[in-house]
Amino acid sequence: MTQQHTKPEILGSAVVAQSRLFKIEQIDLKFSNGELRQYERMQGNNRGAVMVVPVHNGQLLLAKEYAAGTHNYELGFPKGLIDPGEQAIEAANRELQEEIGFASSKLTHLKEVSLAPSYFASKMQIYLAEDLYSSTLEGDEPEPIEVVPWPLADWQALINQADFSESRSITALFLAQQVLAANA
């Protein structure tokens, strides 16, 4: 049986560092047992983000693009921030068009995930995109993104690709495969 927890009381908070993309906040906490701790967390933009697993003609459509964090070109699924005033499902369809040149007439929400919830508050909505058709929108990428088709039947081999390493993409792949297998 799961134990009920009382959230710690926030005694104070202050921004201790800031960049164009993130704010790092220090929070002073008092736990229900009286323990005092300082934590740091990154504050995102509070808009959230989306990731989309596109399936077209029996293939996954992957985006190969530069990732500054690893300083490599990485395979992954189309993703991006939700624009102000935009719904997550609209952002998912927009990102598909910007990154791989397709739109979807069937988007299925798979799950909301977080990325390191101990330190980062942002959430990402993951979608499965089916019934794709050609449609492009201008994106904000500095160079064209390479679209890499991958046989859906060979999805497990994708996990072993060295350049397919982002945990959110791997999670999205497993979530999509569950739905696709159930609908087969």
Summary of the structure (lengths in Angstrom):
residues: 184
radius of gyration: 19.0
end to end distance: 35.7
largest distance: 58.6
contacts: 503
relative contact order: 0.19
helix: 20%
strand: 45%
